[in-house]
Amino acid sequence: MSEAASTRSTAARRATGPAPHPALLPSLAPLLHEWLPRQRWFAGKGRPVTGFSLVAATELLPARGGSTGDTGAPGLLHLLVGVQQPAGPAHGPSAPPVADCYQLLLGVRSALPPRLAQALIGHVQEGPLAGLTVYEALLDPRLAALLLERLRTTGSPGALRFERDPSAVIPPGLTPRPLGAEQSNSSLVYGDSFILKVFRRVSPGSNPDLELPLALARKGCERVPAPVAWYEADNGDDPDEPYTLGVLQPFLRGSEDGWQRALRALAAGHDFTADARALGRATAEVHTALAVALPMVTLRRQQTEALAAAMTERLDAAAQAVPALVPYVPALRTAFDAFAARGRAGRAWPAQRVHGDLHLGQALRAPGGEWSVIDFEGEPSRPLAERRRPQPVVRDVAG
């Protein structure tokens, strides 16, 4: 086990109170070795999994099992699991192993009913779940509904902490359904009223997809759906830096994302200029509210050189992945070098919190014509500290 993984495991024992059964993770490891790399949100594809560590385990609903041939009442097990892998090629041959932390919600039954066959993870052979079947809980409507109930009532089971906006009304009994396009996270829609984003690869520290919409809501910015409930996990090493695990927000029913709208306009030969201007105004409103809600900084020589170096690193990685970009590399390098040179000459730029991954797919246009901006997580593949760093607002404009 790596030093980082060992630290997280120790923190989990402090956070959860009684330690989970020591055989729990070893009994699940063979199943996770097969299942995890197949998930769309697993970031370490193409690299072998060399080990697991248990960061936290919380039993949200005990599995009661059933008789032979009975699927039994489902249980719900929440895990934070550290996954060790060799570093990727971009880190260099001598880079140390990588240890990422993933949030898993596991359903537990005596047997899986046919309607949940696609959710199967596997059958546990030994340990505290021996003889039971584990599966992806978010695909089970009963367990997805339980998760919403936890968000409705708040509380702190085990290492988890469920919170909500006390002024928000979340009706009981909303029917859950998984959102079709699963990417780096998983999303559930409840009754076409709310959407729950479940973060899969998590790090200590407030996720911008919770932090920024909360800050914008406090400033009365209506361009971003305000969080109505969320849940986190305690971080034993730093209570002020919990793991953000999920955010519940209003579901913008009937909205059309900007990418699809632009493609449709292009196919029909329509002008997108009015939509683009309206989206620009929405982006400006968000930036203005963020500048008031959160501290601004000034980028001087050291910061501009670091920013230029990061852009050059990303350019090299992109060109390596997409050879068609290679002819453009020299001119872009020149532009980045010129930016760094202006910083060395004393030029400074204002910077603030921004969206960080703004593109047309992150903008939704309501049937009435107003634009909203969603998904403030930033680029999930980048470190959390980098995604929370103030940046020039032109990054969002360029996106």
HELIX and SHEET records of a PDB file:
HELIX    1   1 GLU A    3  THR A   16  1                                  14    
HELIX    2   2 LEU A   24  TRP A   35  1                                  12    
HELIX    3   3 LEU A   36  ARG A   38  5                                   3    
HELIX    4   4 PRO A   89  HIS A   91  5                                   3    
HELIX    5   5 PRO A  114  ALA A  119  5                                   6    
HELIX    6   6 ALA A  137  LEU A  139  5                                   3    
HELIX    7   7 PRO A  141  THR A  153  1                                  13    
HELIX    8   8 PRO A  208  ARG A  218  1                                  11    
HELIX    9   9 GLY A  258  ALA A  268  1                                  11    
HELIX   10  10 THR A  273  ALA A  293  1                                  21    
HELIX   11  11 ARG A  301  ALA A  321  1                                  21    
HELIX   12  12 PRO A  323  TYR A  328  5                                   6    
HELIX   13  13 VAL A  329  ARG A  344  1                                  16    
HELIX   14  14 LEU A  360  GLN A  362  5                                   3    
HELIX   15  15 LEU A  384  ARG A  387  1                                   4    
HELIX   16  16 VAL A  394  ALA A  398  1                                   5    
SHEET    1   A 5 GLY A  51  LEU A  61  0                                        
SHEET    2   A 5 GLY A  75  GLN A  85 -1                                        
SHEET    3   A 5 VAL A  98  ARG A 109 -1                                        
SHEET    4   A 5 THR A 133  GLU A 136 -1                                        
SHEET    5   A 5 LEU A 120  HIS A 123 -1                                        
SHEET    1   B 4 GLY A  51  LEU A  61  0                                        
SHEET    2   B 4 GLY A  75  GLN A  85 -1                                        
SHEET    3   B 4 VAL A  98  ARG A 109 -1                                        
SHEET    4   B 4 ARG A 201  VAL A 202 -1                                        
SHEET    1   C 6 LEU A 160  ARG A 164  0                                        
SHEET    2   C 6 ALA A 229  ALA A 233 -1                                        
SHEET    3   C 6 TYR A 243  PRO A 250 -1                                        
SHEET    4   C 6 PHE A 194  PHE A 199 -1                                        
SHEET    5   C 6 ASN A 185  TYR A 190 -1                                        
SHEET    6   C 6 PRO A 176  PRO A 178 -1                                        
SHEET    1   D 3 GLU A 256  ASP A 257  0                                        
SHEET    2   D 3 ALA A 363  ARG A 365 -1                                        
SHEET    3   D 3 TRP A 371  VAL A 373 -1                                        
SHEET    1   E 2 VAL A 297  LEU A 299  0                                        
SHEET    2   E 2 TRP A 349  ALA A 351 -1                                        
END                                                                             
